[in-house]
Amino acid sequence: MSDESKPVDGEVNDNKYFTKTADAEVTFEHQNAPPETRLYKKRWIIVLLFSSYSLCNSYQWIQYGIINNIFMRFYGVDSFTIDWMSMIYMLTYIPLIFPVSWLLDKKGLRVIALVAAALNCTGTWIKVASARPDLFPVTFLGQFTCSVAQVFILGMPSRIASVWFGSEEVSTACSIGVFGNQLGIAIGFLVPPILVPNVDDLDELAAHIRVMFYITAGVATFLFVLVVIVFQERPEIPPTHAQAAARRISPESYSYTASILRLLHNKAFILLVITYGLNVGCFYGVSTLLNRMIIEHYPGEEVNAGRIGLTIVIAGMVGSLICGIWLDQSKTYKQTTLAVYLMSLVGLVLYAFTLDLGHFPLINTTLSFKSLEFVLFYKWF
């Protein structure tokens, strides 16, 4: 068929409705009518449920690191060992992201959601059993289990948005999914220093830690039960014509390996991966070491360290919202990227020179510039 005679997306021609996806052209024979589409109210329940168990998981990423000195004394380990309780989240992501993405393509949303919620729930209950000074390996096992759950969580927002939401709602749905993750980090900075005060008696400290672990396990269990009961693979009727087309594509016509290779040959994508990786690495590094940096200069200020972490994430989320509105209006992606990277650099330099001055509002302000970059690009990815 020549270019002049090819049907365009959405065109009705010879009693057939044509639409296109990224890899294939699909024909619907619907008597001169496009395929039926429908938006279900349940889509909001699905994305909010996902956002909730994503929050529960991301909260646990920093719950050890933000009270690093307390867990060091309780378990009798050094600070670097406690740092690994946060870094394990990043380490497990590297080898598991590609096989988990493949499973998401092959098995679908419900299976991945169930595995993620089950692993997260299991990890929290393992931690409950570890609230004794001689059981650090057990608590590490619990954190490792939760870190594996994180890999099953992070790839889901865009898939939920495309499978359940209309074309004009995709960005909103992705934002809700990402918001849960960021809010969980914010709560992870704020709550542990409040629930686990720096007391001298180890038995009392164990009781506080146990309460924190029980609360997390209870929430994770409740969310797992909701996922089992509520979470649905996909709506009966697709939300968009593109999704209707995707359902008719044979699985054999899509190659996961080929799509990965195409990305690896895209220079702009590789550049974005490298720059984003460097910046997000700085954010994770500062977040993981925040307690140690604050306590070294301001002993006994665990709660203030948590508040600084909370401010970092909240400022980033607000900045992400503002930049999102700006980009929708201006479409100046490259200029905005450069501006945000510059703000990140300035923020870290100012933080390095103001950390020991004793002004917590100033420290909050300087780190907020860094958090804007992280949350903004996390949302874009």
ZAKOLLO-239873 format. One line per 3 residues: for each residue x, y, z of C-alpha. Coordinates in steps of 0.25 Angstrom, whole numbers, plus 5000, padded with zeros to 4 digits. Last residue first. Example, Ala and Ser with C-alpha at 12.3 -4.5 7.8 and 13.67 -1.06 7.14 Angstrom:
residues 2
5055 4996 5029 ~ 5049 4982 5031
***
This chain:
residues 381
5045 5036 5136 ~ 5038 5050 5137 ~ 5034 5048 5151
5047 5044 5156 ~ 5053 5056 5149 ~ 5045 5065 5157
5047 5058 5170 ~ 5062 5058 5169 ~ 5064 5072 5163
5055 5078 5174 ~ 5062 5071 5185 ~ 5075 5078 5182
5069 5092 5183 ~ 5062 5087 5196 ~ 5076 5084 5202
5080 5098 5202 ~ 5067 5103 5209 ~ 5067 5092 5219
5081 5095 5223 ~ 5077 5110 5225 ~ 5065 5107 5233
5074 5098 5242 ~ 5084 5109 5245 ~ 5096 5104 5253
5107 5108 5244 ~ 5113 5094 5242 ~ 5105 5090 5230
5106 5104 5223 ~ 5118 5102 5214 ~ 5114 5088 5209
5100 5092 5208 ~ 5103 5104 5199 ~ 5111 5095 5190
5099 5085 5189 ~ 5089 5095 5187 ~ 5097 5102 5176
5099 5089 5168 ~ 5084 5085 5169 ~ 5080 5099 5165
5089 5097 5152 ~ 5083 5084 5149 ~ 5069 5090 5151
5072 5101 5141 ~ 5079 5091 5131 ~ 5066 5082 5131
5057 5094 5130 ~ 5065 5099 5118 ~ 5064 5085 5111
5049 5083 5114 ~ 5044 5097 5110 ~ 5030 5092 5106
5025 5105 5111 ~ 5011 5103 5117 ~ 5012 5088 5120
5026 5090 5125 ~ 5022 5101 5135 ~ 5011 5093 5141
5020 5081 5143 ~ 5031 5091 5148 ~ 5021 5096 5159
5017 5082 5162 ~ 5031 5077 5163 ~ 5035 5089 5172
5024 5085 5182 ~ 5029 5070 5182 ~ 5043 5075 5184
5040 5084 5195 ~ 5033 5072 5202 ~ 5044 5063 5200
5055 5072 5206 ~ 5046 5077 5217 ~ 5044 5063 5222
5059 5060 5222 ~ 5061 5073 5230 ~ 5050 5069 5239
5057 5055 5241 ~ 5070 5062 5244 ~ 5062 5071 5254
5057 5058 5261 ~ 5071 5052 5262 ~ 5077 5065 5268
5084 5058 5280 ~ 5098 5063 5275 ~ 5098 5075 5266
5111 5074 5257 ~ 5113 5059 5256 ~ 5098 5057 5258
5094 5065 5245 ~ 5104 5058 5236 ~ 5101 5044 5242
5086 5046 5241 ~ 5087 5051 5226 ~ 5096 5040 5222
5085 5032 5214 ~ 5078 5044 5209 ~ 5091 5051 5204
5095 5038 5197 ~ 5081 5036 5191 ~ 5081 5050 5186
5095 5050 5180 ~ 5091 5037 5173 ~ 5079 5043 5168
5088 5053 5161 ~ 5098 5044 5155 ~ 5087 5034 5150
5079 5045 5144 ~ 5091 5050 5136 ~ 5095 5036 5132
5081 5032 5128 ~ 5078 5045 5121 ~ 5091 5043 5113
5087 5029 5109 ~ 5073 5033 5105 ~ 5079 5044 5096
5088 5034 5090 ~ 5077 5024 5086 ~ 5085 5011 5083
5082 5006 5097 ~ 5067 5009 5095 ~ 5066 5001 5082
5073 4989 5089 ~ 5063 4989 5100 ~ 5052 4989 5090
5058 4977 5083 ~ 5059 4969 5096 ~ 5045 4971 5099
5040 4966 5086 ~ 5026 4968 5082 ~ 5020 4961 5070
5019 4948 5078 ~ 5010 4954 5088 ~ 4999 4956 5077
4994 4970 5076 ~ 4979 4970 5079 ~ 4980 4976 5093
4989 4987 5088 ~ 4979 4992 5078 ~ 4968 4993 5089
4979 5000 5098 ~ 4982 5010 5086 ~ 4967 5012 5085
4966 5017 5099 ~ 4960 5013 5112 ~ 4959 4998 5109
4946 4990 5113 ~ 4947 4979 5123 ~ 4957 4988 5131
4971 4982 5134 ~ 4978 4973 5144 ~ 4969 4976 5156
4974 4980 5170 ~ 4962 4979 5179 ~ 4962 4966 5188
4977 4962 5187 ~ 4982 4977 5187 ~ 4973 4980 5199
4979 4968 5207 ~ 4993 4973 5204 ~ 4989 4987 5208
4984 4982 5222 ~ 4997 4974 5223 ~ 5006 4986 5220
4999 4995 5230 ~ 5000 4984 5241 ~ 5014 4981 5238
5018 4996 5238 ~ 5011 4998 5252 ~ 5018 4986 5257
5032 4990 5253 ~ 5030 5004 5260 ~ 5025 4997 5272
5036 4987 5272 ~ 5046 4999 5271 ~ 5040 5006 5283
5040 4993 5291 ~ 5055 4990 5287 ~ 5059 5004 5292
5052 5001 5306 ~ 5060 4988 5307 ~ 5073 4995 5302
5072 5006 5313 ~ 5079 5018 5308 ~ 5068 5025 5301
5069 5032 5287 ~ 5055 5033 5283 ~ 5049 5022 5274
5035 5026 5270 ~ 5038 5041 5267 ~ 5051 5039 5260
5044 5028 5252 ~ 5033 5037 5247 ~ 5039 5049 5240
5049 5043 5230 ~ 5041 5031 5226 ~ 5028 5040 5225
5036 5048 5214 ~ 5040 5035 5207 ~ 5026 5030 5207
5021 5043 5202 ~ 5031 5041 5190 ~ 5026 5027 5187
5011 5032 5188 ~ 5014 5044 5179 ~ 5020 5035 5168
5006 5027 5166 ~ 4998 5040 5167 ~ 5007 5047 5157
5006 5035 5148 ~ 4991 5036 5148 ~ 4991 5051 5145
5000 5049 5134 ~ 4992 5038 5128 ~ 4978 5046 5129
4977 5052 5115 ~ 4979 5038 5108 ~ 4969 5032 5117
4973 5023 5129 ~ 4973 5008 5133 ~ 4984 5002 5124
4992 5014 5121 ~ 4992 5019 5135 ~ 4994 5006 5142
5006 5003 5132 ~ 5012 5017 5135 ~ 5011 5015 5150
5016 5000 5150 ~ 5031 5000 5148 ~ 5035 5005 5162
5027 4994 5170 ~ 5033 4981 5166 ~ 5047 4986 5169
5042 4991 5182 ~ 5038 4977 5186 ~ 5052 4973 5185
5056 4984 5195 ~ 5045 4980 5204 ~ 5052 4966 5205
5065 4972 5207 ~ 5060 4980 5219 ~ 5054 4967 5225
5067 4960 5223 ~ 5075 4971 5229 ~ 5065 4971 5241
5069 4956 5243 ~ 5084 4958 5241 ~ 5083 4969 5252
5077 4959 5262 ~ 5086 4960 5275 ~ 5080 4973 5279
5066 4969 5279 ~ 5055 4975 5270 ~ 5057 4964 5259
5043 4957 5259 ~ 5036 4970 5255 ~ 5046 4971 5244
5042 4958 5238 ~ 5027 4963 5238 ~ 5031 4976 5230
5038 4967 5220 ~ 5027 4958 5218 ~ 5017 4970 5215
5026 4976 5205 ~ 5028 4963 5198 ~ 5013 4960 5198
5010 4974 5193 ~ 5021 4973 5181 ~ 5017 4959 5177
5002 4963 5177 ~ 5004 4976 5169 ~ 5013 4968 5159
5002 4957 5157 ~ 4991 4968 5156 ~ 4999 4977 5146
5002 4967 5135 ~ 5009 4953 5134 ~ 5018 4955 5121
5020 4970 5121 ~ 5022 4971 5136 ~ 5030 4959 5136
5040 4965 5126 ~ 5040 4978 5134 ~ 5044 4969 5146
5055 4962 5138 ~ 5061 4976 5135 ~ 5060 4983 5148
5066 4971 5156 ~ 5081 4973 5155 ~ 5081 4988 5158
5069 4989 5167 ~ 5075 4980 5178 ~ 5087 4990 5180
5078 5002 5181 ~ 5069 4997 5192 ~ 5081 4990 5199
5087 5005 5200 ~ 5077 5008 5211 ~ 5080 4996 5221
5094 4997 5215 ~ 5096 5010 5223 ~ 5094 5002 5236
5106 4994 5233 ~ 5114 5007 5230 ~ 5110 5012 5243
5116 5001 5251 ~ 5109 4990 5258 ~ 5104 4987 5272
5090 4985 5269 ~ 5084 4995 5278 ~ 5096 5005 5278
5097 5005 5262 ~ 5081 5006 5262 ~ 5081 5018 5270
5092 5025 5262 ~ 5086 5022 5249 ~ 5072 5029 5252
5070 5034 5238 ~ 5077 5022 5232 ~ 5068 5011 5238
5054 5017 5234 ~ 5060 5022 5220 ~ 5056 5011 5211
5044 5007 5220 ~ 5036 5018 5216 ~ 5038 5014 5201
5030 5001 5204 ~ 5018 5007 5211 ~ 5017 5018 5201
5017 5008 5189 ~ 5006 5001 5197 ~ 4998 5014 5197
5001 5018 5182 ~ 4996 5005 5177 ~ 4983 5006 5185
4981 5020 5180 ~ 4984 5016 5165 ~ 4974 5004 5166
4963 5012 5174 ~ 4964 5023 5163 ~ 4962 5013 5152
4950 5008 5159 ~ 4942 5019 5153 ~ 4943 5012 5140
4946 5019 5127 ~ 4940 5013 5114 ~ 4945 5010 5100
4937 5003 5089 ~ 4945 5000 5076 ~ 4942 5010 5065
4930 5008 5056 ~ 4929 5006 5041 ~ 4923 4992 5044
4933 4988 5054 ~ 4944 4981 5047 ~ 4956 4986 5055
4970 4986 5048 ~ 4983 4987 5056 ~ 4996 4994 5051
5008 4989 5059 ~ 5020 4993 5067 ~ 5017 5006 5074
5002 5005 5073 ~ 4993 5009 5061 ~ 4978 5010 5058
4969 5006 5047 ~ 4954 5004 5047 ~ 4949 4995 5036
4936 4996 5028 ~ 4944 4999 5015 ~ 4951 5011 5022
4949 5017 5036 ~ 4961 5026 5040 ~ 4965 5026 5055
4980 5026 5052 ~ 4982 5029 5037 ~ 4979 5019 5026
4990 5017 5016 ~ 4986 5021 5001 ~ 4996 5032 5000
5008 5025 5006 ~ 5006 5014 4996 ~ 5000 5000 5000
***
